[in-house]
Amino acid sequence: MKYFRTFVFLCLVFGLSTKGNAVEKNNCAPPDMPNYPESYMEVMQTLAPYYNSERPLDYFFELYVVNTLNKLPKESLHALDEFSAKHPSFFESTNGDWKAYVVSSMHLSEIISVAIWDLWITNSSAACKDGWTYHPWHFAQNFVDNYSHNDSQVDMWTEESLRAAKERIRIYQNNGN
């Protein structure tokens, strides 16, 4: 599944269509995504597979990405706060702040939100043109997978590319998206 997500992400990044591709004919539909956790128990349930595969930070990074896009429901934020309160040692280094923990642990840049938003705009638009809706959590999974590669260029900018990305984001957000 990880390789499929990477394939779809790269197709979207480079503007390639998966239509007509053998992969699409053999189940290239976007995956069904779980609901966002809205309670402590749901956080535990959705975190469990990540924890079992020894990558719990990926779970919180994914939710960080969704939250950056303003797509994480308030109930989920409350559930994450409850998780933090019940497990104080988990985010101890950031005084219980799960978002600050992600930023610190992943060594995220001060402009990571630009990378998140710019790729979201590009990739969700490409998905729409290809006839499907890119679920924010699916995007977040792809973002985390690609950000985590040793040779990742996800948050690498020239002065010009950063300026252009910020302008795309400004236009997108001013259009009520």
C-alpha positions in Angstrom: 0.0 0.0 0.0 2.9 2.4 0.8 4.2 2.0 -2.7 0.8 2.6 -4.2 0.4 5.8 -2.2 3.8 7.0 -3.3 3.0 6.2 -6.9 -0.3 8.2 -6.8 1.5 11.1 -5.0 4.3 11.2 -7.6 1.7 11.1 -10.4 0.0 14.1 -8.9 3.2 16.0 -8.1 4.4 15.6 -11.7 1.0 16.1 -13.3 0.8 12.6 -14.6 -2.6 10.9 -15.0 -3.2 7.4 -13.8 -6.1 7.0 -16.3 -5.6 4.2 -18.7 -2.8 2.9 -16.6 -2.7 -0.8 -15.8 -2.4 0.1 -12.2 -5.7 2.0 -12.3 -7.5 -0.9 -14.0 -6.2 -3.1 -11.2 -7.6 -1.1 -8.3 -6.2 2.4 -8.5 -9.2 3.9 -6.7 -8.4 6.0 -3.7 -8.6 4.1 -0.5 -11.5 4.3 1.9 -10.3 6.5 4.7 -11.3 6.1 8.4 -13.3 8.8 10.1 -11.2 11.3 12.0 -11.0 10.3 15.7 -13.6 12.1 17.7 -12.9 10.6 21.1 -10.1 9.3 23.2 -11.0 5.7 22.3 -11.1 6.5 18.6 -7.6 8.1 18.9 -6.4 4.9 20.5 -8.1 2.7 17.8 -6.7 4.7 14.9 -3.3 5.1 16.5 -3.0 1.3 17.2 -1.8 0.2 13.7 0.8 2.9 13.7 2.0 2.0 17.1 2.1 -1.7 16.2 4.2 -0.9 13.2 6.5 1.2 15.4 5.7 4.5 13.7 3.3 6.4 16.1 4.9 9.7 15.1 3.6 9.2 11.5 0.1 9.2 12.9 0.5 12.5 14.7 2.4 14.0 11.7 -0.5 13.0 9.4 -3.0 14.7 11.7 -0.7 17.7 11.9 -0.9 17.9 8.1 -4.7 17.6 8.1 -4.9 20.2 10.9 -2.7 22.6 8.9 -5.2 22.4 6.1 -8.0 23.3 8.6 -9.7 19.9 7.8 -9.3 18.3 11.3 -12.7 18.5 13.2 -12.8 20.3 16.5 -13.9 17.0 18.1 -10.6 15.4 16.9 -8.6 18.2 18.4 -10.4 17.7 21.7 -9.8 13.9 21.5 -6.1 14.5 20.9 -6.0 16.9 23.8 -7.6 14.2 25.9 -5.1 11.6 24.7 -2.3 14.0 25.6 -3.7 14.5 29.1 -4.1 10.8 29.7 -0.5 10.1 28.5 1.5 13.0 29.8 4.9 11.4 29.1 4.1 10.9 25.4 4.5 14.7 24.6 6.4 15.6 27.7 9.1 17.4 25.9 6.6 19.9 24.6 4.4 20.2 27.7 1.7 18.0 26.2 1.4 20.0 22.9 1.1 17.3 20.2 1.6 19.7 17.3 4.7 21.2 18.8 5.9 17.7 19.4 5.5 16.9 15.7 7.3 20.0 14.7 10.2 19.3 17.1 10.5 15.6 16.5 10.3 15.9 12.7 12.6 19.0 12.7 10.0 20.8 10.5 10.9 24.1 9.0 9.1 27.3 9.9 7.5 27.3 6.5 6.3 23.6 6.4 2.8 24.9 6.1 3.7 26.3 2.6 4.8 22.9 1.5 1.6 21.3 2.9 -0.7 23.9 1.3 1.1 24.1 -2.0 1.1 20.3 -2.5 -2.5 20.1 -1.3 -3.6 22.7 -3.9 -1.7 21.0 -6.7 -2.6 17.4 -5.8 -6.3 17.9 -4.9 -6.8 19.8 -8.1 -5.1 17.1 -10.2 -7.2 14.4 -8.4 -10.4 16.4 -9.2 -9.4 16.6 -12.8 -8.9 12.9 -12.8 -12.4 12.4 -11.5 -11.8 11.6 -7.8 -11.7 13.4 -4.5 -8.4 13.5 -2.6 -9.3 12.9 1.0 -7.2 15.1 3.3 -6.0 12.2 5.4 -5.0 10.2 2.3 -3.1 13.3 1.2 -1.5 13.5 4.6 -0.4 9.9 4.4 1.2 10.5 1.1 2.8 13.7 2.3 4.4 12.0 5.3 5.6 9.1 3.2 7.3 11.4 0.7 8.6 13.9 3.3 10.3 11.1 5.2 12.4 9.9 2.3 16.1 10.7 2.7 16.2 12.5 -0.7 12.9 14.3 -0.1 12.5 17.7 -1.8 9.1 18.3 -0.3 10.1 21.4 1.8 13.0 22.6 -0.3 12.7 26.0 -1.9 14.4 28.6 -4.0 13.5 32.2 -3.3 11.4 32.2 -6.5 9.6 28.8 -5.9 8.7 29.9 -2.3 7.3 33.2 -3.6 5.3 31.4 -6.3 4.0 28.9 -3.8 2.9 31.6 -1.4 1.1 33.4 -4.2 -0.7 30.2 -5.2 -1.8 29.6 -1.6 -3.0 33.3 -1.3 -5.1 33.0 -4.4 -6.5 29.6 -3.4 -7.5 30.8 0.1 -8.9 34.1 -1.2 -11.2 32.1 -3.5 -12.8 30.6 -0.4 -11.1 27.2 -0.6 
